[in-house]
Amino acid sequence: MNTKPRKVMIIGSGNVGTSAAYALLNQNICEELILVDLDAERVEGHCQDLRDAAAYMPGMISVTVREASDCADVDIAVLTVSGGALKPGQTRLDELTSTARIVKTIVPQMMAGGFNGIFLVATNPCDIITWQVYQLSGLPRNQVIGTGVWLDTTRLRRTLAEKLDIGAQSIDAFILGEHGDAQFPVWSHSSVYGSPVSDVCQKHTGMALDCDALAETVRKLGFEIYARKGCTEYGIAGTIAEICRNIFTGSHRALAISCILDGEYGERGLAIGVPAVLAHGGVQQIIELQLAEDEQAKFSHAAAVIKSNIARLP
């Protein structure tokens, strides 16, 4: 029996980082939560607040504050840092320069501190920053992943669930590509227990599924939430918690996350959203799908967008 306490370090105590910490705590996913932030007063306040919440949880959950370099014993390090809020009309790609400078400082500090766990990148633009972390850390590619399109996939499933009156977990539909404008649903592999989603929709609603409109709705959801409340936090917190849980349990469940490719899908030199099997060491294997011709073209376009922005890294 493994009695080693599971430790998650969250770098950045903004909306995403603190919501992720609360989700991890409430789902009993780890025994120790470690918060890191440059604002010492704010992060200590969050720490004390989370300790109050932890007192209601079964078992003992430790919540502490550390420097990023004090990370040698950490299992999963979650990057939630941000270079600043998006302005109207901007996309996730516009966050790259300011955020990449922060990451360029933090990751070398952590590696010097002896980090050998799994990096989970939630920072935007997620795919490009995941690649940057991989390059800076020198860790094997299975230990560097991004939340990528798993949140987009969840948004697709819950939107379909509302339309079809079927539980979201019974719908096998997902997004691939960039966590951004170049994402796309893989309709050729989307079903409800083997029955194509389009057929289920036709039978349930009497209308054809408007695939393009639904893809656009899902693509815009994050920006609509951001425009209304100034951030997105609960959905991505759930994404972080689910990925951490599947790593810690060694579930061997496949999620659509941002992975470093080395020949899969005919691509290398980037991180991009693909189905990957998660186990204790991170990515256990990448699932290569036989994409339809139009889907392959969309995947190639997403890869080109990501690579062009990787070239912009400082």
Salt bridges, closest charged atoms under 4 A:
GLU31 OE2 - ARG6 NH2 2.62
GLU32 OE1 - LYS7 NZ 3.67
GLU32 OE2 - ARG66 NH2 3.35
ASP37 OD2 - ARG42 NH2 3.19
ASP70 OD1 - ARG66 NH1 3.81
ASP73 OD2 - LYS7 NZ 2.66
ASP73 OD1 - ARG66 NH1 2.82
ASP75 OD1 - LYS4 NZ 2.82
ASP152 OD1 - ARG155 NH1 3.78
ASP152 OD2 - HIS179 ND1 2.64
GLU162 OE2 - ARG158 NH1 3.55
ASP172 OD1 - ARG157 NH2 3.60
ASP181 OD1 - ARG219 NH1 2.62
GLU216 OE2 - ARG219 NH2 2.59
GLU216 OE2 - LYS220 NZ 3.45
GLU233 OE2 - LYS229 NZ 2.68
GLU242 OE2 - ARG253 NH1 2.39
ASP262 OD1 - ARG268 NE 3.24
GLU264 OE2 - ARG141 NH2 2.87
GLU267 OE1 - LYS307 NZ 2.89
